[in-house]
Amino acid sequence: MAPDISLPSTDRLDLEVPAPELLVLSLSALLWLVLLQGWLPGLGSPPAGLEAPMSAPGVPEAIAAANGLGGVAAYLLLWGTMMLAMMLPSLLPVVRKIREEVCASRSVFGSAIAAFLGAYGLAWTLVGAVPLAVAVLVPIRALLTASAFGISVAALVVGGLLAFAGVYQQTALKRDLLARCGRCHSVPHRPESARMARDGLSYAANCIGCTWPLFALMVALGSMNVLVMVGLTLVVSIERLAPDETAAARALGVVLLGAAVFTLLFGVPAV
């Protein structure tokens, strides 16, 4: 098995953006444009009685679940596009490493990076089945608009998720997964597409394990809320690209814990 190669901090903060990195950033920008312009297939008709914008918590999941396989497929496509748009900027160190080790031939690098990113995006797309399954078992929208004993359930749920995410940021598991996200396997000079696809799946598994509490929080705040999406993109990119990713993750964890206390005391801010 090829050894993991750590990426120096200076490589992560290199201000010169060579063609492969520019390609990745351009792809991210294109996916954001697709999302913001609504160019993907719609989720279908909303169920009776659901009158809330798509950005509201639980609304996309409720609409998708109410429209059968067509709604599920459209949701997974929307989720996968959204996740890839958000995660691509944090992949710059990995793309740089692949560019350095793979043959400079455009066809060789193109097929290698396409296989890697395709498998990476597929893994994140499949993760979209989780919030859909939760929505089938628990009506997210109804839950987050309810109250118990005069206390907003949304404040309890969001506050609890913020607290959990903040604590998770401080754990050894988070540090280990984040360290893996800062390195990639050495690859052959002319790698097979199957090899790069396996690497993409492996790297996606690390990313999912590293960030899933943040994206569980995103569902509770509104999985299609643009402000939440932008905020989490910045959070993920900062902790991956910072010179000291562990310190950055811990600092973000403290911020999340502070946000949890605020939410439990004063409710969920409008976003």
C-alpha angles and dihedrals in degrees: 000000000000114000123249113255116212116222115230116238090239089061091052093055098041105141093203108090110204121204098273093052090045088053091053093048090047090051090051091050090049092052091049088052091051090052097045094045093048095234094150123090114278122252093236135248118336117246118259114283096019107123109163136107121267089250093062118104114272096005100109091045093049093049093047093048091050093055102057124223092341091056092045092050092048091048093050090049090049092046094047092049091048095048094047091049090052098043101041096082090057090055094067095104091051094048089049091052092049090049091052095051104035123080111276091234109121093226093050095047092041094054092043096052092040091055092046096048093039092056091042091053093045091055092052091046091056090052086068088075089072099066089041091054090047090051091053092050097038122024097233096193094050092045096051094048094050130092133210123204089345093307122118111245089208090061091051094047097043092041091050092049091048090051092047092048090048093051091044089056089063098050129106089236091058091048092049095049092044090052089053089051088058094059138047136198118268108254131209120261089250105023123190116245090239090057092051091046090054090050090050091052092047092049091047090053089056091048093049092049090047098050110023095109089056092052092045084057089049091058090052091050094043122292092219096041106126095207091053091047092051092046094052091045089058093046094051093044094048095052093045097046101036117112089239106033093180093056090046092051092049092048091050088049091057089051090051092050090051090050089051092055091047092049094049091049102040107017133247112321115233109260 
